[in-house]
Amino acid sequence: MSKLPAITAFFWIMKICATTLGETAGDLLSMTLNVGYAISSTILIGVFLATLVTQLVSKSYNPLLYWTVILSTSTAGTTMSDFMDRTLKLGYATGSMILVTLLLIMLAFWKFSVGSLSVTNIKTPKVEILYWTTILFSNTLGTALGDFLADTSGLGFVGGAMLISGLLALVLAAHYFTQFSPVILFWIAFVLTRPFGATFGDVLTKSHQKGGLGYGTIGSSLVLASILGVCILFTTLKQRRLLAARISNDERY
């Protein structure tokens, strides 16, 4: 039995919401609360490992658990990227190139060790670990890439979000109007939604003088957490209805 959600439009809405919340929550811990990037990364990696173990031992798809792990990879990815780019002073461009390389290595290892990068047939612990490790790398890359577009490239927060939105629109068009590999398109979209969330998070949190809306990390995190919570509740109720209907059909026959 697959422990992952169906890849629908609602999945991508929740993915963007979770990654944006990961950006604002990661900044809340490392910057607003002044914990620092190194300590924040250590704490959040610990949270990621704890949620990952819980996900691995689970026997079926649990929406709350799944999206908690997604959120933990996003918050950990935010502070890990900031630690590389700012504390280690690698810079956004160098940090992004390192993370792109690591992500491609991870995907290549997955492909050659399993034979497929499919996300609809993940049913063994080995493939599930590869799946979540790749997600952690992609979310860390997304933060670095989003910061690069917003700061170094000169596009600004809104410009970076618009560029990523355009690229996501191209991926969507390729999905509906071409025969391009759905698996490749999924991973391209998965990577791109992270910098979209990063730049959108910056739009929400940064001051008006810096081109943002000035909601701050606390206010933005609360709003995004509420939206994600409602989406998880809706998904959980839907999952229970489907399970109940399946059990009813089995008893009928």
N, C-alpha and C positions, 0 to 999 in steps of 0.2 A: 504494500500500500504506500503510495506516495505521501510524503509529509510536507509537500510544498503546495502553494496555492495555484489555481489556474491563472494563466497569463492573459488577463483581460484588461480592458481600459481602466477598470476600477483598481486593478493591481498597480498600474502605473501612477494613478492619482495618489494612492497610499504610499508608494515608493518615494515620490517627490516630497510628499508631506513629511515622511519619516526622515529623509535625508536633510531636508531643510531644518527640521527640529534638531537633528544631530549636529548641524552647524551651530545653531544658536545655543543649544545646551552645552556643547563643547566649549564655546567661547565664554559661556556663563561661568563654567567651572574654572577654566584656565585664566581668564582675563578679569571678568567682573568680580569673582571671588578671590582673585589674585593667588590661586593655588600654584600657578606656573605650568608650563607645557610638559616638563619631564614628569612631575608628580601626577598631573592630570592624566597623562598617557598611561602611566603605570596603573592608576586606579581604574581607568576605563578599559584597559586591556584585561584586567582582572575580572571586571564585570562582563566583558565579552566572553571570556573563557567559561565563566560560571553559567551564563545563559546558553552558551554553545553545548556544554555538557548536558544541560537539561533538555535541549532540543534533540541531542543525539540519542538519549535514552527514551525519549517519547516514542510511542508506537504508532501514532497517527498525527494528522495535520491538526495543529492547534493554532488558530489565528493570533491569539494574544501572545503565545510563546514565539511564534515565527516572527512577528513584527517587533517584538522585544529584542530578538537577536539582530534583526536588521538595524534597529535603532542603536544598539550597542556597537555595531560595526561602524555606524555613521559617526557617533560621538567619539569613539576611539580613533577613527580615521582623521577626524578634525584636529585633535590635539597632536597626534603623531605627525601629521603633515606640518602643522605649525612648529613643532619641535625641530623638524628637519630644516624647514625654510628659515626660521627666525632664530631659534636658540643655536643651532649648528651653523647658521648663516650661509646655508647653501643657496638661498634665493629661490624664488618661485619657479623660474625656468629650469634650473638644474634639478631641483626637487621633483618637478613634473617629469623630466626625462628619466630620472632614476626610477620613479614609480611606474612609468610606462614600460620600462624595460622589465621590471619585476613582474608586472601584470602579464606581459607577453610570455615570459618564462613560465609563469604559473599556468596559463592557458595551454601552452605547448606541452608541459608536463602532464596536465590533465588529459589532453587529446591523445598523447602517445601511450599513456599508461592505461587508459580506459577504452579509447577508441572513439569516443563521442563527447561533445560538449553540451549535449542535450540537457535541458533543465526540466524536462517533463518525465524523465525516467530515472530519478534519483532515489534508489531504494536500498543502497548498501551504505554502511558507515564510512567506507573509504571514499566513495563518490560524494557523500554529504560533507565530509571534512574538506575535500577539494572545493566543493561549491562555496562553503562559507569562508574559506581562506581567500578564494578569488574575490568574493564580495568585499572582504576587508581591504584587500589591495585596491580594488576599484574605487571604494569610498575614500580611501586615503588619497589616491590620485585625484579624485574629483575635487577635494578641498584645495590641493595645490594648484590644479588647473584653473579652478574658479578664482582663486586669489591672483593667479597670473593674469587672467583676462581682466579682472577688475582693477588691479593696481599697475602692474608692469606694462601691459599692452597699451594702456591709455584709453581703453574703451569705457572704463568706469563700471559701476555696479549694474546700471540699467543696460548699458551697451553689451556687457558680457552676457547678461541674461537673454537679451534679444538674439545674440549670435548663437547661443546654445539652443534657443527655441527654434531658430531657423534650421539648425542641423537636425534636431529631433523631428521637425516637420519633413525633412528629406528622408529620414529613416522610416517614418510612417508612410510616406508615399511609396518608398521602395517595397514596403511590406505588402501594400495593397495592389500595386501596379506592375511589379516585376516578379521574377522567379528567383530573386536573390535568397540565399540561405537564411531561413528563419532563425537558426541558431546564432549565426553571426550577427544578424540584425538585433537579436535580443541582447547580446553582450555589448554591442555598440550603444544601444539605447540605455542599457544598465549603467554603463560608464558615464554617458552624457547626462543622465538625470542627476548624477551626483554633483557635478559643477553647476548645473542649473539650480539645484537646491542650495549650493554654497553661495552663488551670486544672489539668489533670491533671498537667502537668509541675511546677506549683507545689506540688501535693499531695505529689509525690515528693521535691522538693528542699528545701522550707522546713522549718524546725525545728518540733518539737512545740509549742512555745510559740506559734507563728504558725498552728497548725492543720494543719501538714504532717506527713509521715512521717519527715523528717529524713535522707533518703538522700544529700543534697547533689548538686551538679551533676555531679561526677565519677562517683560511683557510679550515679546515675540514667542518665547518658549511656551508660555502659558496658553497663548492662542493656538499654537500649532499642536501642543499636547492635547488640547480639547478636541480639535478637529480629528486628530489621529485616533483618539479614544472613541469618538462617535463612529468612525469608520470601522474600527476593530469590533465594536459592539454589533454593528450591522452585519459584518462578515461572520461573526460567531453565531448569531441567531440564524443566519442563512445556512451556515454549515450544519447546525443542529436540525433545521427543518429538512435538509436533504438527507441527513442520516436517518431521521425518523421515517421519512418516506421510503428509504431503501429497506429498512427493517420491516416496515409494513408490507412491502412488496414480497420480501423473502418469506414472511409468514403466510402470505396469501397462497404462495406456491409450495 
